[in-house]
């Protein structure tokens, strides 16, 4: 993809950096978790306020949390990756 750099950090982990003029000065990070419900519950137990779990496509579910500077962290669950 144009304007995209990607690094494989582990067998199941990648970092992608891309140009997005609408989010300049902010960032978005996606983190896959094995049990989204438990992860969100744990965040709430530590005083964080993640968004409600939303159904996306193909059984994928996500919950988003944003910091005061507009950086977004998406926790993603409900998918299977075969390697």
Chimera marker file (.cmm) of the C-alpha trace (Angstrom):
<marker_set name="trace">
<marker id="1" x="0.000" y="0.000" z="0.000" r="1" g="1" b="0" radius="0.5"/>
<marker id="2" x="1.253" y="3.503" z="-0.706" r="1" g="1" b="0" radius="0.5"/>
<marker id="3" x="2.501" y="5.442" z="2.309" r="1" g="1" b="0" radius="0.5"/>
<marker id="4" x="2.673" y="2.336" z="4.524" r="1" g="1" b="0" radius="0.5"/>
<marker id="5" x="5.587" y="0.851" z="6.447" r="1" g="1" b="0" radius="0.5"/>
<marker id="6" x="5.174" y="-2.487" z="8.210" r="1" g="1" b="0" radius="0.5"/>
<marker id="7" x="7.327" y="-4.516" z="10.609" r="1" g="1" b="0" radius="0.5"/>
<marker id="8" x="6.748" y="-8.050" z="11.872" r="1" g="1" b="0" radius="0.5"/>
<marker id="9" x="7.679" y="-8.082" z="15.573" r="1" g="1" b="0" radius="0.5"/>
<marker id="10" x="6.621" y="-11.623" z="16.530" r="1" g="1" b="0" radius="0.5"/>
<marker id="11" x="5.023" y="-14.601" z="14.813" r="1" g="1" b="0" radius="0.5"/>
<marker id="12" x="1.618" y="-13.026" z="15.456" r="1" g="1" b="0" radius="0.5"/>
<marker id="13" x="2.432" y="-9.330" z="15.867" r="1" g="1" b="0" radius="0.5"/>
<marker id="14" x="2.891" y="-6.548" z="13.342" r="1" g="1" b="0" radius="0.5"/>
<marker id="15" x="3.312" y="-2.776" z="13.526" r="1" g="1" b="0" radius="0.5"/>
<marker id="16" x="2.000" y="-0.673" z="10.659" r="1" g="1" b="0" radius="0.5"/>
<marker id="17" x="2.760" y="3.022" z="10.249" r="1" g="1" b="0" radius="0.5"/>
<marker id="18" x="0.928" y="4.962" z="7.573" r="1" g="1" b="0" radius="0.5"/>
<marker id="19" x="0.124" y="8.491" z="6.466" r="1" g="1" b="0" radius="0.5"/>
<marker id="20" x="-3.355" y="9.730" z="7.381" r="1" g="1" b="0" radius="0.5"/>
<marker id="21" x="-3.759" y="13.502" z="7.117" r="1" g="1" b="0" radius="0.5"/>
<marker id="22" x="-7.031" y="13.450" z="9.043" r="1" g="1" b="0" radius="0.5"/>
<marker id="23" x="-5.254" y="12.015" z="12.097" r="1" g="1" b="0" radius="0.5"/>
<marker id="24" x="-2.017" y="13.964" z="11.845" r="1" g="1" b="0" radius="0.5"/>
<marker id="25" x="-0.592" y="14.471" z="15.331" r="1" g="1" b="0" radius="0.5"/>
<marker id="26" x="-2.637" y="11.569" z="16.729" r="1" g="1" b="0" radius="0.5"/>
<marker id="27" x="-2.313" y="7.823" z="16.436" r="1" g="1" b="0" radius="0.5"/>
<marker id="28" x="-4.355" y="4.651" z="16.314" r="1" g="1" b="0" radius="0.5"/>
<marker id="29" x="-3.174" y="1.290" z="17.594" r="1" g="1" b="0" radius="0.5"/>
<marker id="30" x="-4.898" y="-2.093" z="17.232" r="1" g="1" b="0" radius="0.5"/>
<marker id="31" x="-4.180" y="-4.804" z="19.785" r="1" g="1" b="0" radius="0.5"/>
<marker id="32" x="-5.548" y="-8.334" z="19.391" r="1" g="1" b="0" radius="0.5"/>
<marker id="33" x="-6.461" y="-10.009" z="22.673" r="1" g="1" b="0" radius="0.5"/>
<marker id="34" x="-7.408" y="-13.629" z="23.307" r="1" g="1" b="0" radius="0.5"/>
<marker id="35" x="-10.476" y="-12.843" z="25.466" r="1" g="1" b="0" radius="0.5"/>
<marker id="36" x="-11.975" y="-9.439" z="24.708" r="1" g="1" b="0" radius="0.5"/>
<marker id="37" x="-14.668" y="-9.627" z="27.399" r="1" g="1" b="0" radius="0.5"/>
<marker id="38" x="-12.140" y="-10.365" z="30.148" r="1" g="1" b="0" radius="0.5"/>
<marker id="39" x="-9.723" y="-7.746" z="28.830" r="1" g="1" b="0" radius="0.5"/>
<marker id="40" x="-12.382" y="-5.009" z="28.865" r="1" g="1" b="0" radius="0.5"/>
<marker id="41" x="-13.525" y="-6.117" z="32.330" r="1" g="1" b="0" radius="0.5"/>
<marker id="42" x="-9.927" y="-5.899" z="33.570" r="1" g="1" b="0" radius="0.5"/>
<marker id="43" x="-9.488" y="-2.406" z="32.132" r="1" g="1" b="0" radius="0.5"/>
<marker id="44" x="-12.660" y="-1.217" z="33.858" r="1" g="1" b="0" radius="0.5"/>
<marker id="45" x="-11.462" y="-2.782" z="37.100" r="1" g="1" b="0" radius="0.5"/>
<marker id="46" x="-8.345" y="-0.618" z="36.884" r="1" g="1" b="0" radius="0.5"/>
<marker id="47" x="-10.336" y="2.584" z="36.346" r="1" g="1" b="0" radius="0.5"/>
<marker id="48" x="-10.140" y="2.859" z="32.566" r="1" g="1" b="0" radius="0.5"/>
<marker id="49" x="-13.256" y="3.547" z="30.488" r="1" g="1" b="0" radius="0.5"/>
<marker id="50" x="-13.135" y="1.482" z="27.284" r="1" g="1" b="0" radius="0.5"/>
<marker id="51" x="-16.060" y="1.697" z="24.881" r="1" g="1" b="0" radius="0.5"/>
<marker id="52" x="-18.750" y="-0.918" z="24.737" r="1" g="1" b="0" radius="0.5"/>
<marker id="53" x="-17.837" y="-4.037" z="22.784" r="1" g="1" b="0" radius="0.5"/>
<marker id="54" x="-19.030" y="-3.704" z="19.197" r="1" g="1" b="0" radius="0.5"/>
<marker id="55" x="-19.579" y="-6.419" z="16.614" r="1" g="1" b="0" radius="0.5"/>
<marker id="56" x="-17.587" y="-5.740" z="13.440" r="1" g="1" b="0" radius="0.5"/>
<marker id="57" x="-17.413" y="-8.209" z="10.539" r="1" g="1" b="0" radius="0.5"/>
<marker id="58" x="-16.775" y="-11.958" z="10.318" r="1" g="1" b="0" radius="0.5"/>
<marker id="59" x="-17.197" y="-12.471" z="14.066" r="1" g="1" b="0" radius="0.5"/>
<marker id="60" x="-14.609" y="-9.849" z="14.966" r="1" g="1" b="0" radius="0.5"/>
<marker id="61" x="-15.450" y="-7.712" z="17.977" r="1" g="1" b="0" radius="0.5"/>
<marker id="62" x="-13.747" y="-4.583" z="19.273" r="1" g="1" b="0" radius="0.5"/>
<marker id="63" x="-13.646" y="-2.053" z="22.077" r="1" g="1" b="0" radius="0.5"/>
<marker id="64" x="-12.013" y="1.349" z="21.720" r="1" g="1" b="0" radius="0.5"/>
<marker id="65" x="-10.440" y="3.653" z="24.258" r="1" g="1" b="0" radius="0.5"/>
<marker id="66" x="-9.151" y="7.161" z="23.538" r="1" g="1" b="0" radius="0.5"/>
<marker id="67" x="-6.723" y="9.280" z="25.523" r="1" g="1" b="0" radius="0.5"/>
<marker id="68" x="-7.132" y="13.042" z="26.087" r="1" g="1" b="0" radius="0.5"/>
<marker id="69" x="-4.857" y="13.798" z="23.100" r="1" g="1" b="0" radius="0.5"/>
<marker id="70" x="-7.077" y="11.875" z="20.672" r="1" g="1" b="0" radius="0.5"/>
<marker id="71" x="-4.899" y="8.756" z="20.357" r="1" g="1" b="0" radius="0.5"/>
<marker id="72" x="-7.051" y="5.666" z="19.882" r="1" g="1" b="0" radius="0.5"/>
<marker id="73" x="-6.388" y="2.123" z="21.097" r="1" g="1" b="0" radius="0.5"/>
<marker id="74" x="-8.616" y="-0.617" z="19.653" r="1" g="1" b="0" radius="0.5"/>
<marker id="75" x="-8.779" y="-3.950" z="21.459" r="1" g="1" b="0" radius="0.5"/>
<marker id="76" x="-9.817" y="-6.649" z="18.989" r="1" g="1" b="0" radius="0.5"/>
<marker id="77" x="-11.049" y="-10.169" z="19.657" r="1" g="1" b="0" radius="0.5"/>
<marker id="78" x="-13.170" y="-12.922" z="18.189" r="1" g="1" b="0" radius="0.5"/>
<marker id="79" x="-10.993" y="-14.013" z="15.300" r="1" g="1" b="0" radius="0.5"/>
<marker id="80" x="-8.704" y="-16.886" z="14.552" r="1" g="1" b="0" radius="0.5"/>
<marker id="81" x="-5.285" y="-16.592" z="12.987" r="1" g="1" b="0" radius="0.5"/>
<marker id="82" x="-3.630" y="-19.683" z="11.533" r="1" g="1" b="0" radius="0.5"/>
<marker id="83" x="0.140" y="-19.713" z="11.073" r="1" g="1" b="0" radius="0.5"/>
<link id1="1" id2="2" r="1" g="1" b="0" radius="0.2"/>
<link id1="2" id2="3" r="1" g="1" b="0" radius="0.2"/>
<link id1="3" id2="4" r="1" g="1" b="0" radius="0.2"/>
<link id1="4" id2="5" r="1" g="1" b="0" radius="0.2"/>
<link id1="5" id2="6" r="1" g="1" b="0" radius="0.2"/>
<link id1="6" id2="7" r="1" g="1" b="0" radius="0.2"/>
<link id1="7" id2="8" r="1" g="1" b="0" radius="0.2"/>
<link id1="8" id2="9" r="1" g="1" b="0" radius="0.2"/>
<link id1="9" id2="10" r="1" g="1" b="0" radius="0.2"/>
<link id1="10" id2="11" r="1" g="1" b="0" radius="0.2"/>
<link id1="11" id2="12" r="1" g="1" b="0" radius="0.2"/>
<link id1="12" id2="13" r="1" g="1" b="0" radius="0.2"/>
<link id1="13" id2="14" r="1" g="1" b="0" radius="0.2"/>
<link id1="14" id2="15" r="1" g="1" b="0" radius="0.2"/>
<link id1="15" id2="16" r="1" g="1" b="0" radius="0.2"/>
<link id1="16" id2="17" r="1" g="1" b="0" radius="0.2"/>
<link id1="17" id2="18" r="1" g="1" b="0" radius="0.2"/>
<link id1="18" id2="19" r="1" g="1" b="0" radius="0.2"/>
<link id1="19" id2="20" r="1" g="1" b="0" radius="0.2"/>
<link id1="20" id2="21" r="1" g="1" b="0" radius="0.2"/>
<link id1="21" id2="22" r="1" g="1" b="0" radius="0.2"/>
<link id1="22" id2="23" r="1" g="1" b="0" radius="0.2"/>
<link id1="23" id2="24" r="1" g="1" b="0" radius="0.2"/>
<link id1="24" id2="25" r="1" g="1" b="0" radius="0.2"/>
<link id1="25" id2="26" r="1" g="1" b="0" radius="0.2"/>
<link id1="26" id2="27" r="1" g="1" b="0" radius="0.2"/>
<link id1="27" id2="28" r="1" g="1" b="0" radius="0.2"/>
<link id1="28" id2="29" r="1" g="1" b="0" radius="0.2"/>
<link id1="29" id2="30" r="1" g="1" b="0" radius="0.2"/>
<link id1="30" id2="31" r="1" g="1" b="0" radius="0.2"/>
<link id1="31" id2="32" r="1" g="1" b="0" radius="0.2"/>
<link id1="32" id2="33" r="1" g="1" b="0" radius="0.2"/>
<link id1="33" id2="34" r="1" g="1" b="0" radius="0.2"/>
<link id1="34" id2="35" r="1" g="1" b="0" radius="0.2"/>
<link id1="35" id2="36" r="1" g="1" b="0" radius="0.2"/>
<link id1="36" id2="37" r="1" g="1" b="0" radius="0.2"/>
<link id1="37" id2="38" r="1" g="1" b="0" radius="0.2"/>
<link id1="38" id2="39" r="1" g="1" b="0" radius="0.2"/>
<link id1="39" id2="40" r="1" g="1" b="0" radius="0.2"/>
<link id1="40" id2="41" r="1" g="1" b="0" radius="0.2"/>
<link id1="41" id2="42" r="1" g="1" b="0" radius="0.2"/>
<link id1="42" id2="43" r="1" g="1" b="0" radius="0.2"/>
<link id1="43" id2="44" r="1" g="1" b="0" radius="0.2"/>
<link id1="44" id2="45" r="1" g="1" b="0" radius="0.2"/>
<link id1="45" id2="46" r="1" g="1" b="0" radius="0.2"/>
<link id1="46" id2="47" r="1" g="1" b="0" radius="0.2"/>
<link id1="47" id2="48" r="1" g="1" b="0" radius="0.2"/>
<link id1="48" id2="49" r="1" g="1" b="0" radius="0.2"/>
<link id1="49" id2="50" r="1" g="1" b="0" radius="0.2"/>
<link id1="50" id2="51" r="1" g="1" b="0" radius="0.2"/>
<link id1="51" id2="52" r="1" g="1" b="0" radius="0.2"/>
<link id1="52" id2="53" r="1" g="1" b="0" radius="0.2"/>
<link id1="53" id2="54" r="1" g="1" b="0" radius="0.2"/>
<link id1="54" id2="55" r="1" g="1" b="0" radius="0.2"/>
<link id1="55" id2="56" r="1" g="1" b="0" radius="0.2"/>
<link id1="56" id2="57" r="1" g="1" b="0" radius="0.2"/>
<link id1="57" id2="58" r="1" g="1" b="0" radius="0.2"/>
<link id1="58" id2="59" r="1" g="1" b="0" radius="0.2"/>
<link id1="59" id2="60" r="1" g="1" b="0" radius="0.2"/>
<link id1="60" id2="61" r="1" g="1" b="0" radius="0.2"/>
<link id1="61" id2="62" r="1" g="1" b="0" radius="0.2"/>
<link id1="62" id2="63" r="1" g="1" b="0" radius="0.2"/>
<link id1="63" id2="64" r="1" g="1" b="0" radius="0.2"/>
<link id1="64" id2="65" r="1" g="1" b="0" radius="0.2"/>
<link id1="65" id2="66" r="1" g="1" b="0" radius="0.2"/>
<link id1="66" id2="67" r="1" g="1" b="0" radius="0.2"/>
<link id1="67" id2="68" r="1" g="1" b="0" radius="0.2"/>
<link id1="68" id2="69" r="1" g="1" b="0" radius="0.2"/>
<link id1="69" id2="70" r="1" g="1" b="0" radius="0.2"/>
<link id1="70" id2="71" r="1" g="1" b="0" radius="0.2"/>
<link id1="71" id2="72" r="1" g="1" b="0" radius="0.2"/>
<link id1="72" id2="73" r="1" g="1" b="0" radius="0.2"/>
<link id1="73" id2="74" r="1" g="1" b="0" radius="0.2"/>
<link id1="74" id2="75" r="1" g="1" b="0" radius="0.2"/>
<link id1="75" id2="76" r="1" g="1" b="0" radius="0.2"/>
<link id1="76" id2="77" r="1" g="1" b="0" radius="0.2"/>
<link id1="77" id2="78" r="1" g="1" b="0" radius="0.2"/>
<link id1="78" id2="79" r="1" g="1" b="0" radius="0.2"/>
<link id1="79" id2="80" r="1" g="1" b="0" radius="0.2"/>
<link id1="80" id2="81" r="1" g="1" b="0" radius="0.2"/>
<link id1="81" id2="82" r="1" g="1" b="0" radius="0.2"/>
<link id1="82" id2="83" r="1" g="1" b="0" radius="0.2"/>
</marker_set>
